[in-house]
Amino acid sequence: MNNNITLRIGVLYPDRMRINGDYGNLLILTNRCRWRGIEIETQSISLGDTLASAYFDLLLFGGGQDWRMQTFVADDLKKSKEQALQDAAAQKTVMLLTGGGYQLSGQFFEAEDGGRIPGIHLLDTWTVDNDEVMTGDIIIECDWLTPNTLVGFESHSGKTFLGPTDRPLGRRIIGQGNNGEDAFEGCRTEYIFGTYLHGPILPRNPHFTDYLIHLALKRRYGDVPLIPLDDELEWEAHQRVLDQAGR
Amino acid sequence: MGLLRSAALALDKSISRAADTFELTRGRIPPGTCIASLWPRLAGDLISQLENEPVIITGTNGKCTTSRFLAEILQHAGHETLHTQEVADSLDEVISTLVQASSIQGGLHADYGIFGFDSRMLYEAVSTCNPRLFVLNNLYLDGLDFEGGPDALMREWRRLFNTLTVEHHLLINADDPILCGGFVRGVPPRVTYFGVEDERLAIESRAARFTRCYRCGTVLSYRLVALAHLGDYWCSTCGWERPMPTIYAINVEIQSNESRFRIITPQGPLDVHLGLTGLYNVYNAVAAATAAVSLGVKTATIRAGLEKAVPMFGRDERVTIHNRQARLMLIKNPTSLNETLRTTFMDGHPARYLFLVDDEIDAGGDVSWIWDADLEVLATRTSTIYVAGSGADHLVLRLKHAGVEVTEVNIDIDDAFHQTMRHMPDNARLWVMATDTAMFELRQSLKELGVL
């Protein structure tokens, strides 16, 4: 067992997380740690709350594309969290950004009327709203992950584009990915992972979950070998998406 | 109506009937499908023949049942009434209802048309149907598949409602702060609020903990949460609060088979004994009663109509085979699953569940939402759980992380249902919790057996 270890998870704007199944990401991280004897400490960080930049090992920022809440959240990020999040990134805090969280972590989100919601520049991406909703199963290939596939479900109208310094999370095999135009899905740095994969992303991708846990523990505990778990059901669900796509 | 159109209508009805009779398309060529694209004003032409302007019912949950309740009431009042059997996410369902009721010559003789519309379809519904009465049931964030979220939806609705006059009557669920939040900057001229008032209904709800004031963004306070984020709410910062309902239910008693409650109306109270369970159905009944009151129906007739109502497509339909009962419960978002589970817990016995989950994307089967539902409640109870359908593996994974043990998994829906029923003791009950396409498949098979 991985005893005497605690993973500190901060959940940004949890009131926006109970949609698109994103709550599942927190549940999976919690269970996969507890089953290994790793303690979990979870804190919600919502509108008006202060974020202690050095405290968390892993931050989750998810949510849908509710324009009004996006505006509230974007204002709050600018006012009280942008600097702390950038400091956290500099201190190698691992971040999983999904959907609306991914969009707001770039340079800006441009609405249909041309109005821009400023982002917090954790990534160099930008997002433009679009009429067409991109929805369906998605499979991406990631050259930094073993096995190298991630599966999920996407449902977004925003088209996200990578800046010159950005690396994609993966190359889309099935689905629309960032924008349906280029070959990419998501964006990553060494410690930050932005994506449109819902479904949610973690349950059917146990290898990615463990990658995040391992990386997040590194900051305070060094290289912690994770005890293998029985992932038969997880891989069955992963494989079925691949099978349906003829992979 | 021209001869050509009349002939086209006749042909359309024949094709649809033939497809149904010979099960060529498993009921998926509804009347009007063939003719609608050739006759763009078909819906409008038929609706104009109704004696009264149609009633539109919209929101996330309860549209079909509310439509059914209101239709029963109006029929009981002696009015010929049409209503959509399924929620219209396009005009097709409305066209189908109208074409089915029309004669081959295109004549339509009905007093009322009641159409349940997907919340995204309201603008199109109004421009086609020209309604005078709107029922706004609820907006659940977890079931709101509208790009831009509730604010974008409400913005679109407001644009529409700003054009309303005193001739238009809006009936709004006062207990829903997301719905009512859309009207904080002004309400249309004629609005009636409905709701439920019973302190004994108070529950703990995660959805309510996160619902914000649409005026100032503060997390709302609740005097009472009744269902998901519905209840008696107020904002501690700006003072915005739940509007007082004019028509509301009190003394609500819900059992696993039925419910009893009193509806207070300006015309006097009515005591209802509904053959359906679940607080959501009490809300649906109050919504229908509010619509009926505004259409001038007497309270005794409203009561009789509600009590006559039977469940619709998978909404607590009951099937008995060899002394074993199956209750068919449609699940389509976290709120409907949470509330259905709450209903099953009223049974008092260790429950048997068969979850049927279809996640074919083409059929709209994204089941991401199962991760947002409170399936953890099953871990604290003695239950036997079977799972089937193409999305079974996804649900089994969800249940694993909820700490719930699954007894058996099967891919084939029909096979799973009959095997489970066969192995149950006499007089036992099976709760069949099915997503839309899975429910359709099971119902077709039960119809073929003649038990539904």
Boltz contact constraints between the chains, C-beta under 6 A:
constraints:
  - contact:
      token1: [A, 15]
      token2: [B, 210]
      max_distance: 6.0
  - contact:
      token1: [A, 18]
      token2: [B, 372]
      max_distance: 6.0
  - contact:
      token1: [A, 19]
      token2: [B, 141]
      max_distance: 6.0
  - contact:
      token1: [A, 19]
      token2: [B, 142]
      max_distance: 6.0
  - contact:
      token1: [A, 20]
      token2: [B, 368]
      max_distance: 6.0
  - contact:
      token1: [A, 21]
      token2: [B, 368]
      max_distance: 6.0
  - contact:
      token1: [A, 21]
      token2: [B, 369]
      max_distance: 6.0
  - contact:
      token1: [A, 21]
      token2: [B, 371]
      max_distance: 6.0
  - contact:
      token1: [A, 21]
      token2: [B, 372]
      max_distance: 6.0
  - contact:
      token1: [A, 23]
      token2: [B, 371]
      max_distance: 6.0
  - contact:
      token1: [A, 23]
      token2: [B, 372]
      max_distance: 6.0
  - contact:
      token1: [A, 24]
      token2: [B, 371]
      max_distance: 6.0
  - contact:
      token1: [A, 27]
      token2: [B, 401]
      max_distance: 6.0
  - contact:
      token1: [A, 31]
      token2: [B, 401]
      max_distance: 6.0
  - contact:
      token1: [A, 64]
      token2: [B, 149]
      max_distance: 6.0
  - contact:
      token1: [A, 66]
      token2: [B, 149]
      max_distance: 6.0
  - contact:
      token1: [A, 66]
      token2: [B, 151]
      max_distance: 6.0
  - contact:
      token1: [A, 67]
      token2: [B, 148]
      max_distance: 6.0
  - contact:
      token1: [A, 67]
      token2: [B, 151]
      max_distance: 6.0
  - contact:
      token1: [A, 67]
      token2: [B, 152]
      max_distance: 6.0
  - contact:
      token1: [A, 68]
      token2: [B, 151]
      max_distance: 6.0
  - contact:
      token1: [A, 72]
      token2: [B, 217]
      max_distance: 6.0
  - contact:
      token1: [A, 133]
      token2: [B, 147]
      max_distance: 6.0
  - contact:
      token1: [A, 136]
      token2: [B, 361]
      max_distance: 6.0
  - contact:
      token1: [A, 137]
      token2: [B, 361]
      max_distance: 6.0
  - contact:
      token1: [A, 153]
      token2: [B, 366]
      max_distance: 6.0
  - contact:
      token1: [A, 153]
      token2: [B, 368]
      max_distance: 6.0
  - contact:
      token1: [A, 157]
      token2: [B, 147]
      max_distance: 6.0
  - contact:
      token1: [A, 198]
      token2: [B, 368]
      max_distance: 6.0
  - contact:
      token1: [A, 199]
      token2: [B, 368]
      max_distance: 6.0
  - contact:
      token1: [A, 200]
      token2: [B, 371]
      max_distance: 6.0
  - contact:
      token1: [A, 203]
      token2: [B, 397]
      max_distance: 6.0
  - contact:
      token1: [A, 233]
      token2: [B, 396]
      max_distance: 6.0
  - contact:
      token1: [A, 233]
      token2: [B, 397]
      max_distance: 6.0
  - contact:
      token1: [A, 233]
      token2: [B, 400]
      max_distance: 6.0
  - contact:
      token1: [A, 236]
      token2: [B, 393]
      max_distance: 6.0
  - contact:
      token1: [A, 237]
      token2: [B, 393]
      max_distance: 6.0
  - contact:
      token1: [A, 237]
      token2: [B, 394]
      max_distance: 6.0
  - contact:
      token1: [A, 237]
      token2: [B, 397]
      max_distance: 6.0
  - contact:
      token1: [A, 240]
      token2: [B, 393]
      max_distance: 6.0
